[in-house]
Amino acid sequence: MTLFNDTDLFTSGTEGKKTYDLPDLELMKYDGFIPKEEADRHYHALLHNTPWHEYQMPMYDKVVTAPRMIAWYGEQEEAGESALPWTRELLELRGKVERETGLSFNAVLLNLYRNGNDSVAWHSDKEHKIGRNPSIASVTFGQTRPFRFRHKTNKAIGQIEIPLHHGTLLLMSGTTNTYWEHHIPKSAKEMLPRINLTFRRVRKLS
Ligand SMILES: O=C(O)CCC(=O)C(=O)O
């Protein structure tokens, strides 16, 4: 398996920002988007004040508990009845992400990876809720974990691995979600908790 890493791939970068040049992939990574002190504050507040819960997901012919914890926030009109109302902290982060990206988001999924046993399997995000070619903005706090991408059909490209650090913003746009899958692997190393927020624009399902 070819595994490219971050530094092999970036094509342009200023002030901690990088974009990637691969077929069907539109990514912008901004390390240090949230400065360390502010990121520390959000990490501790989100870790302790979020109503984290496990959830069941279908896996082949079974239903299994996902290996991470989640919380879902947004406007109930579009994000559904299970969505919690925005908190002041999440609105602050949403505002920062919106000012940086020029986009607007109405929901956010929080993932908590408690240790190296927690992970997310290869997937792309469901199009029926977020539409085709969505922009998804991801913000990470805590433990750096590698975020892997693989093309769904062009296996000649190989996988790429992007480390997402404390305070990093990753914007996934264009055809990225249509043509690529992503994944956070498990790790045998000792790992501190990692929190990831993915801001999305969801639409009401009729
Ligand atoms: O934790 C991450 O960085 C990614 C989470 C993810 O893939 C998802 O919520 O769909």
The ligand as a Gaussian input file, in Angstrom:
#p B3LYP/6-31G(d) Opt

LIG

0 1
 O      -12.760000      12.462000      13.607000
 C      -12.591000      12.893000      12.481000
 O      -11.636000      13.624000      12.191000
 C      -13.525000      12.497000      11.367000
 C      -14.900000      12.123000      11.798000
 C      -15.696000      11.600000      10.648000
 O      -15.193000      11.033000       9.730000
 C      -17.136000      11.793000      10.624000
 O      -17.699000      12.317000      11.603000
 O      -17.768000      11.431000       9.614000

